Amino acid sequence: MKNERYYLIGKDINYSLSPWIYKEFDLDYEIKNISDKNELDVFMTGKNFKAINVTNPYKKDVIKYLDEIDPLAEEVGAVNTIVNDNGKLKGYNTDVFGLKKLIEKSGVDFNDKTVLVLGSGGAGKTAQYVAEKLGAKKAVVVSRNGKDNYTNIYWLYKDKAEIIINATPVGKENFPVKSVVDLTRFSHLKGVFDLNYAPLKTELVAKAELMGIPAFGGLYMLVAQAVESAKIYGVRETKTENGFEFALKDIYGELLFDRRNVVLIGMSGSGKTTIGKKLAKKLRRDFIDTDALIEERTGMKTGEYITENGEDRFREIETEIIKDLENLKGKVISVGGGAVLREENVLSLKANGVLICLERDINKLSVKGRPLVTKETLKEVYEKRKPVYDKVKDVTVDNNKKAGGTVRKTIETIKENI
């Protein structure tokens, strides 16, 4: 019987969203974790598949098993899509297409720019190729032991690097290292891209945003290259350009909307808990209130705990709790008014969340049960926190009218920011 199965092969890839994407095309698609090159050899020589996608670290290793390679994939030196045509394997590279789509969506201009590509593997080769095709003045591949490495790039390219593309697994969900470079040591950055998509925003992307640098994760690229692979597989919905664009927009939008947390920030008394509960009910999502989690852990009301133990200890517990929420997806989360004063909290919340600042007229803010804010200090606290809210938020929603209207506006805002 002919095998009609489709796989994603790679190492430690249970986090992958590819099965979800290809289910949209009614393909029998599975993840196949391959631990080493011996296991890869058995799988590739067995040819027990209709087609496969290939991710790190095997995008270069699979080439030797091919009977035919698409000219683009051969030029790049990396393959991420393989079709089994009656025992003959043909390899393609749709990552190039996906990355170009992401860059096109970003609006970042690569022409005559110096680009640092972090990583020398298959993804790095793709990024270097795309950067050069988009007119980069120089596309420098950075690796641990290469001529350009993670030690010397700071003095070689401190004033020259304009765009950074992370093509390493550093920063992906549950990876032991959060970021491969220190962005603050580059003075002329105009764009940052991270090909990782889980979390939706790696620490590299989130820090770039906080520095005011346009920054983009890899989810859009993932969907674009997958839809292009589906076209190669012969999926009818992707055959025409309009069909492709519709599938890309529809799948990406649905995936991002479903997986992204809605994180409500803003002053104490701005209505985060009230709006959060109503929003969660409307979206059929779990609602999480970090202040409630703190009360559950300490056995005390937040105001009482701060009064007895001090703000510093309260903030430590708050940070621990927010860190625990980092990998959650598709939730509605309300955080205390001062939570975003710590950058580490912001990075955790941004990992999988869109930060919505609820704004309410200062004369409508309640200070009841809040020892850190009194009627006398309210204006002072507001003026201190407002610049922080403006820096870390993704969008603002006014909450001066009825709650129902605020909920509707919040949902509209989330959809507009996909």
N, C-alpha and C positions, 0 to 999 in steps of 0.2 A: 504493500500500500504506500502511495506517495506521501512523504512527510510534508505537511502544510504548516508546520510550526515556525514561529518567528521568535528570535531571542535577542536580548541584550547581553553581551558577554563583557566581563571586566572583573576587577578584584574589589571585594568589599562594596558591593553596589546595591545592597538591599534598600537603600534610601531612594533609589531611582524612581522618577515619575514616568519613565518611558512606557511601562505597561498601561498606565492610566491614559496616556495620549493615544496609544495604538488601539485601545479598546474603542475609541471614537470611530475607528475605521473597521471595526468588527474583525480584527485580526487575532488569531490564537497566539498571543504574545506572552513570553515569560522572561524572567531574569535568570541568568545562568552565571553564578559566581565561579570563577576559575582562579584557583589559588597560585598556580605557577605555570611555567612554560611547558612542562611535561603534560600537565592536564590540558593545556591549550592544544598541544600536538594531537592528543587523542581526540579532542572535540573536532578540530579542523579537518583531520584526515578521515574522520568518520562521516563527515558531511551530512549529518542527520538533521537537516533543517531546510526550510524553504528560503529563508533569508535571515540575516543577523545584522544588528548594530553592534559596533565595537567601541568601548570606552577605555579609559586608562586602566592598566598601563600597556595595552596590547595594540595600539593603533599602528605601530610600525612593525610589530612582530608578526601580524597576520599576513603581511604582504607576500612572504615566501610561499604561502599556500595557494596563491591565486593562479588561475589559468590565464586570466586577462585582467588588466587594470585600466581604468578610465584615465585618459591623459591628464586631467586635472589632479587626480589623486596621485598619479606618478610624479607629477611636477612638485606637488607639495611634499610628498614622501610620507603620507599618513592616510590610512583608510579607516572609515568609520561605518561603512555600509557594504555588505556583501550579499550578492544574490547567487543562489544555487540553481543553475539552469541545466537540469538533467545531468548533474555531476560535475559540471564545469563552474568554477567559482570566479565571479567577476567582482572587483572591488571599486568602490566609489568614495568620494569625500564630499559629504553634504555639510560638514562643519564650516567649510569656507562660505557657503551660501548663508548658513545660519548666522555666522559672525558678521557678515556684510549686512544682513537684515537688522541685526542689533545696532550696529554702528549707524546705519541709515536712520533708524528710529531715534537714536540718541541725539543726532544733529551735530555731533563732534566732528570737526574737520581734521582729517589726517594729512592733508596736503602740506608738504614741506616741513613736517613735524618730526622731531626725534622721539621714537617710541621705544620704551623698554618692555620687552616680552619676558616675563618671569616664567622660566621652565623651558627645558630643551626637548621634551617628549613630543608625542604626536600632536597634542593640543598646542604646544609652543610653536611647532612647525607651521600649523595652520594659521596661528595668530601672526607670525612673522610674514607669511605669504600674503595674507589679507592686508596687513599694514603697508607692505611694499606696493601692492596693486592699487591701493588707495592714495598713492603718491607720497608716502612718508619719505622724508629726507634720509632717515636712517632707522632701521629696525634692529635693535640690539637684543640678542638672546642672552639672558642672564641665567646662569646655573651655578650650582654649588662649587664646582671645580673648574669652571671654564675661565677663559681669558677675562670675561666680564662676569664678576661674581658678586655675592651679597655683601662682600666687604669693600671692594674697591669702587662700586657704582656710586657711592655717596660723594667721592671726590672727583670721579670721572664725569658724572652726569648731574651733579647737584644743580647747576645752573642751565643745563642743556635739556634734560628730560622734560617732555611736554605731555606725553601720554604714557600711562602704564597699563599693561594688560597682564593680569595674573592667569597663567595657564598651568598652574600647579594645583594639587589638591589641598594645599595649605589654606585653612579658613573654612573648609567645608564642615558640615555638621559632625560633631563629636571628634573632629581632628584635634590632636593634642596641641597643635600650634595655631594661634588665631590669625596671625598676619606675618607675611614673609618680608616685608619692608616697612620702614618708618617713613611715612609720607611727609612728615614735617621737615625732613632733611632735603626735600626738593623744593626749589623756589619758583618754578615756572610751570607747574602742572595745569593743564587745561582739560584733562579728562582721565578717568580711571575706569577700567573694565575688569570684572572678575568673572571668569567663565564658570565658576561654581554657581549653583542655583539653590542649594540647600545648605544653609538658610537662604532665604530670598535675598537678604543683604548680608554679606560677610562683613567682618569687622573692617576690612579694607575699604569696602564700599561705604559703610556707615561713617567711618572716620573722614573719608573724603568729603562726604556730604556736609559734615559738621565744619569742615574747613572751607566750605563754599565752592568745592570743585565738583563739576558734573560727574556723576558716578553711576554705574549700571552693573547689575548682577546678570547671571547667565540664563535666566529662565526664558526670556524671549528667544535667545539663540537656540536653546534646547528645543523649543516648540517648532521654530522655523526649520531647523535641520531635520527634525522628525517628519514634518509634513513633506519636505522635499524627498526624504527617503520613501515615504508612502507613495509619492508620485512614481519613483523608480520601481516600487513593488507593483505598480499598476492600479492603485486605488483610484476609482473613478472620480471621487469628489475633488481630487487634486490635479486632474488632467489639464484644466484650463487655468489661465492666470487668475481670473476672477474666482474660480473655485479654490485655488491655492490661497489667495488672500483672505477669502471668507473663512476657510478652515483655520488658518493661522490666527486671525483675530478672534474667532469664536473660541477656539481651544485655549489660547493664551488668556483671554479675558475670564473664562470660566475657572480655569486653574488658579489664577491669581486671586480672584474674588473668593473662592472657596477656601484657599489655604492661608490667606493673609489675616492676621489678627487685626481687630480694630482696637486701638489703644487710646483711651481717653485721658488726656492730661489737662492741666489747668489749675487755677486757684482752688483752694479748699472752699466749698460752698458754691462752686460753679455749676453743680448738678451732675457731676460725673457718674455717681452711683445711680441716681434716678434715671438718667438718660441711658446709662449702660444696661440696666435691667430691661428697660423697654426695648432697646435696640436688640439685645440678645433674644428676647421673645419674638420680635418681628423677624429676625434672621434665623431663628431656630438654632441658636448657638448657646454654648455654655457661657455663663457670666462669671468673671473672676474679679474680685475686689481685693487688692493687695492689703488694704487696711484691715479687712475682715480676716485675711489669712494671718496677719500679725496678731490680731486679737485672739485667734484660735491657737496660735503657737504660744503666746505669752499668758493666756488666761486673763488678760486685762484689757480694758478699753484703751485705745491708742493714747487718748489724752492723759489717762491715769498713768500709763506706762512711762510716757515722756516726763511727767511730773516727778515720778519716783526714781527713774533711772537715767534721765537725761536724754537730750536729742541725739547725741553721738551714738549711744547704744541702740536707740530706735532706728537710726539710719543704717546701722550695720545689719540688723535683722531684716529691714526692708530690702537691702541689697541682696542678701542671701535668698530671700523669697523671689525677687524679680529674676535672679539668676536661674532659679529652678524653673521658671516659666519660659526660658529662652527658646526651647525647642518645641513648644506647643504651637499648634496651628489651628486656624479657623475659630478662634475664640473672641469674645469681647472682654477687654481688660480695662479696669479703672485703677489708676494709681494715685497715691497721695499727692498733694500739691507740691511738696518739695522733693519728690522722687527723682525728677529729671535734673536736679541740681548736681547730681553725681554722673559724670560721663559714663562710667561703667554700667549704670542703670540704663542710660539712653541706648548704649550699644546693644544691650540685651533685649530691650524692647523693640528696637529697630530691626533686629535680626529677622523676625517674621511678622513685623507689624507696621501698619500705617499709623502715624501719630497724629491724632486729631485734637487740637486744642479747643476746648469749650470756653467761649468768652461770654462773660456776664458782667453787666454794669457793676462797678465796685460798690455802689450803694445797695445792691441786691444780694451781696455776698454775706452768708451767715458765718459768724465766728463762734457759735455755740459749741462747746465741747472741744475747742481747738486751742490748747495752751500756747501754741507758737504764734498765734495771731489774736490780737484783741482789736476792739474798735479803734483804739488809739494808734495801734501800729499797722493797721490794715493797709493803709496807703503806702507806707514805707516798704512793707513786705511785697506788695503788688509791684511797686516800681523796681524792686530788686529782682523779682522773678520774671517780669514781663520780657526783658531781653533774652532770657534763657529759653522761655517758651517759644519766642519768635525764632530763635536759632535752631531748636531741635524739632519743631513741629513740621509735619508735611503739609497740613492744611488747617484752616480755622473754621469753626462753625459757631454762629451766634446762638446763644441760648438765653435770650431775653424775653421770648414769647412762650407760647404753650409748648409743652413737652412733645406732643405729637408732631408738631411742625419741625421741631429740632431733630427728631428721629428721622423724619422723611428727608430733611435736608442733609443729614449725615449720610444716609444711604446713597443719595444722589451724588454727594461729594466723593464717596468711596468709588463709585462706578466711573466718575469723571476722571479719576486719578489712576486708571488702569492703562 
